Structure formats: C-alpha cells, structure tokens
Amino acid sequence: MTEIKISKKAIKIFEKSVNDYHVYDDISRNPKNPFENKTFEHLLYEKNWIDTVQWHYEDIIRDPDIDPKEGMKLKRLIDSSNQNRTEMVEYIDSYFLNLYSNVNPKENAKVNTESPAWAIDRLSILILKIYHMEEESNRKDVSEDHRNNCQKKLNVLFEQREDLSESIDQLLIDLSTGIKKMRVYKQMKMYNDESLNPVLYKKDDSAKG
C-alpha cells in the first residue's frame, strides 16, 4: 500500500470531495460517496466531506448578525461534526492497525507523535485551505493587494502540502518496516459526556435534589 503513495491517493480523493461539495455548496446536502462502502477510499472521501461541511459551519457561525437561536443550533451541529470527525479518524487508524498487524517492530522502534490518520486529518484540512485560498486569490471584487497576499499564502500552503505528504508517506514506510511502532489512543472527549462535564453532571445533581 505504501508503494503507491498514500498521500497522493488521499489528496486526489480529498480534492474530489471538496469539488463535489462546491457544486451545490449546501451544508444540508448528503454526500454521494463514489467509492465502494467499507473501502479505504470510501473512508477518506467521507472524512473530507465531514471536514468540508464543518468548514462552512464555522464560516456561518462567525456572522456577527446571526440569530442567537440559529447560532446555538449551529454550535450543536459543530459539536456533532467534531465527534463524527474523531470517529472517522479512528476508523482510518483501524485500517492502518490492520494493515500493519503482522509487522514486528524493531527493538528500538519509536512511537510517532501522531497516528497516521491524524496526520491524514491535517492533510484533509490543508486541502480545504488550499481550495479556499485559491478562490480568494482569484477574486475579481477585491484589490490586487488582496489577491497577491492570498497568492503568497497559497504558495506556502502548497509547500506545506508537499512536506506533509512526504512525512505521511515516510511514516507509513517506517511503520511497514518496523522502524516505528503504531500506537493509537481513543480520544477522551469529555464535554459531551454527562458523567465528565461538570456543567452537565452538576445540573443533573441539582435536578435530583
């Protein structure tokens, strides 16, 4: 799998997802995932679609004139999207855990600072940044300075894409050869858990009293 450059595969799928979303640019539209269910490609497309919709949630909620009730509704959608994003990352990591399950790490193998899927998560967000920065650099209703500044930022994003892609592919090679060992931790989200968020469990205790 590492020989065909996972990063290039991911970039291609992420770009397709972003472009597919912007055909309608509608946060309520359900994705038509073009890849076979339960495949790695299907997971990548689904992952980026979640990121893309959330990107636009974040844009909308920053409207200073947003109705407070709509803002609260949107905040809950963002919370739900964050949970879905985390779960999708864990699914992708499960794919890699299975892929390298027969690899025996070397005696001095190290653990990477982040898992493959969290690195791929950053790549997904980066593809979104590139799409929207490119859009800004081509706007006709802004000054030339604005376009030039956006183009400079876009060039940096392109560099980041190259560096991150290389890092992801190298990490996968290191995992496949046992130079590094894969360790995955579940995200310990506390704010949605009624037993861990003090605002929620104190409210519950107050109601019982």
C-alpha positions as CSV (number, residue, x, y, z in Angstrom):
1,M,0.0,0.0,0.0
2,T,2.8,2.4,0.8
3,E,4.4,2.0,-2.6
4,I,1.6,3.8,-4.4
5,K,2.0,6.9,-2.1
6,I,-1.0,7.1,0.2
7,S,-0.6,10.8,0.4
8,K,-1.2,11.2,-3.4
9,K,-4.3,8.9,-3.2
10,A,-5.6,10.9,-0.2
11,I,-5.1,14.3,-1.9
12,K,-6.9,13.2,-5.1
13,I,-9.9,11.9,-3.0
14,F,-9.9,15.0,-0.8
15,E,-9.9,17.3,-3.8
16,K,-12.8,15.3,-5.4
17,S,-14.8,15.6,-2.2
18,V,-14.2,19.4,-1.9
19,N,-15.1,19.9,-5.6
20,D,-18.2,17.7,-5.3
21,Y,-19.4,19.7,-2.3
22,H,-18.9,23.1,-4.0
23,V,-21.1,22.0,-6.9
24,Y,-24.1,22.9,-4.7
25,D,-22.3,24.5,-1.7
26,D,-25.1,23.3,0.6
27,I,-24.3,22.2,4.2
28,S,-27.5,20.2,4.4
29,R,-26.8,18.0,1.3
30,N,-25.8,14.4,2.0
31,P,-22.7,13.2,0.2
32,K,-22.9,10.7,-2.7
33,N,-19.8,8.8,-1.9
34,P,-18.5,7.4,-5.2
35,F,-16.3,4.7,-3.6
36,E,-17.3,1.3,-2.5
37,N,-18.5,1.0,1.0
38,K,-16.0,0.0,3.7
39,T,-13.0,0.6,1.5
40,F,-10.1,2.9,2.4
41,E,-11.1,5.3,-0.3
42,H,-14.7,5.4,1.0
43,L,-13.4,6.4,4.4
44,L,-11.2,9.2,3.0
45,Y,-14.0,10.7,1.0
46,E,-16.4,10.5,4.0
47,K,-13.7,12.1,6.2
48,N,-13.1,15.1,4.0
49,W,-16.8,15.6,3.4
50,I,-17.3,16.0,7.2
51,D,-14.4,18.5,7.2
52,T,-15.8,20.4,4.3
53,V,-19.3,20.8,5.8
54,Q,-17.8,21.8,9.2
55,W,-15.6,24.4,7.4
56,H,-18.8,26.0,6.2
57,Y,-20.5,25.7,9.6
58,E,-17.5,27.6,11.0
59,D,-17.9,30.3,8.4
60,I,-21.6,30.8,9.0
61,I,-21.4,30.9,12.8
62,R,-19.0,33.8,12.6
63,D,-21.7,36.0,11.1
64,P,-22.0,38.8,13.7
65,D,-25.7,39.2,12.8
66,I,-26.6,35.5,13.2
67,D,-29.8,34.8,15.2
68,P,-28.7,33.5,18.6
69,K,-31.1,30.5,18.3
70,E,-29.6,29.7,14.9
71,G,-26.1,30.1,16.3
72,M,-26.8,27.7,19.2
73,K,-28.3,25.2,16.7
74,L,-25.2,25.6,14.6
75,K,-22.9,25.2,17.6
76,R,-24.5,21.8,18.3
77,L,-24.1,20.8,14.7
78,I,-20.4,21.7,15.0
79,D,-20.1,19.6,18.2
80,S,-21.7,16.6,16.5
81,S,-19.4,17.1,13.4
82,N,-16.3,17.1,15.6
83,Q,-17.5,13.9,17.2
84,N,-18.0,12.4,13.7
85,R,-14.6,13.6,12.6
86,T,-12.9,12.0,15.5
87,E,-14.7,8.7,15.0
88,M,-13.8,8.8,11.3
89,V,-10.1,9.3,12.2
90,E,-10.3,6.3,14.5
91,Y,-11.8,4.2,11.7
92,I,-8.9,5.2,9.4
93,D,-6.4,4.3,12.1
94,S,-8.1,0.9,12.5
95,Y,-7.4,0.4,8.8
96,F,-3.7,1.0,9.4
97,L,-3.6,-1.1,12.5
98,N,-5.0,-4.0,10.5
99,L,-2.6,-3.3,7.6
100,Y,0.5,-3.5,9.8
101,S,-0.8,-6.1,12.2
102,N,1.8,-8.6,11.1
103,V,4.7,-6.3,11.3
104,N,7.1,-6.9,14.2
105,P,8.5,-3.6,15.4
106,K,12.3,-3.4,15.8
107,E,13.7,-3.5,19.3
108,N,14.4,0.2,19.2
109,A,11.2,1.2,17.4
110,K,9.8,4.6,18.4
111,V,6.2,5.8,18.6
112,N,5.3,8.8,16.3
113,T,3.9,11.9,17.8
114,E,0.6,11.3,16.0
115,S,-1.0,8.4,14.3
116,P,-1.3,8.1,10.5
117,A,-4.9,9.0,10.5
118,W,-4.4,12.2,12.5
119,A,-1.7,13.2,10.0
120,I,-4.1,12.5,7.2
121,D,-6.7,14.6,9.0
122,R,-4.3,17.5,8.8
123,L,-3.9,16.8,5.1
124,S,-7.6,16.9,4.6
125,I,-7.9,20.3,6.3
126,L,-4.9,21.5,4.3
127,I,-6.7,20.7,1.0
128,L,-9.6,22.7,2.2
129,K,-7.4,25.7,3.0
130,I,-5.8,25.4,-0.5
131,Y,-9.2,25.4,-2.2
132,H,-10.5,28.4,-0.4
133,M,-7.2,30.4,-0.5
134,E,-7.0,29.8,-4.3
135,E,-10.6,31.0,-4.5
136,E,-9.6,34.2,-2.7
137,S,-6.5,34.7,-4.9
138,N,-8.8,34.7,-8.0
139,R,-11.5,37.0,-6.7
140,K,-12.4,39.9,-9.1
141,D,-14.2,42.1,-6.5
142,V,-11.1,42.7,-4.3
143,S,-7.9,44.7,-4.6
144,E,-4.8,43.4,-6.3
145,D,-3.0,43.6,-2.9
146,H,-5.6,41.2,-1.5
147,R,-5.1,38.7,-4.4
148,N,-1.3,39.0,-4.1
149,N,-1.3,38.4,-0.4
150,C,-3.6,35.4,-0.9
151,Q,-1.3,34.0,-3.6
152,K,1.7,34.3,-1.2
153,K,-0.2,32.4,1.4
154,L,-1.3,29.8,-1.2
155,N,2.3,29.2,-2.2
156,V,3.1,28.4,1.5
157,L,0.1,26.1,1.6
158,F,1.5,24.2,-1.4
159,E,4.8,23.8,0.4
160,Q,3.1,22.5,3.4
161,R,1.2,20.0,1.3
162,E,4.5,18.7,-0.1
163,D,6.1,18.5,3.3
164,L,3.1,16.9,5.0
165,S,2.7,14.4,2.1
166,E,6.3,13.4,2.4
167,S,6.1,13.0,6.2
168,I,2.9,10.8,5.9
169,D,4.5,8.5,3.3
170,Q,7.7,8.2,5.3
171,L,5.7,7.4,8.5
172,L,3.9,4.6,6.7
173,I,7.2,3.2,5.4
174,D,8.6,3.3,8.9
175,L,5.5,1.5,10.2
176,S,5.6,-1.1,7.5
177,T,9.2,-1.9,8.1
178,G,9.1,-1.8,11.9
179,I,11.3,1.3,12.3
180,K,8.3,2.8,14.2
181,K,5.5,1.1,16.0
182,M,1.9,2.1,15.8
183,R,0.2,3.2,19.0
184,V,-3.4,4.5,18.9
185,Y,-5.3,6.1,21.7
186,K,-9.0,6.8,21.7
187,Q,-9.8,10.5,22.0
188,M,-11.1,11.1,25.5
189,K,-13.8,13.6,24.7
190,M,-15.2,15.0,28.0
191,Y,-17.6,17.8,27.1
192,N,-20.3,15.6,25.6
193,D,-20.2,13.1,28.5
194,E,-22.8,13.8,31.2
195,S,-20.6,12.0,33.7
196,L,-17.5,14.0,33.0
197,N,-18.7,17.5,32.1
198,P,-19.2,19.4,35.4
199,V,-21.8,21.7,33.9
200,L,-23.9,18.6,32.9
201,Y,-23.5,16.4,36.0
202,K,-23.9,19.3,38.4
203,K,-27.1,20.3,36.6
204,D,-28.3,16.6,36.9
205,D,-27.5,16.5,40.6
206,S,-29.4,19.8,41.1
207,A,-32.4,18.4,39.4
208,K,-32.3,15.3,41.6
209,G,-32.1,17.4,44.7
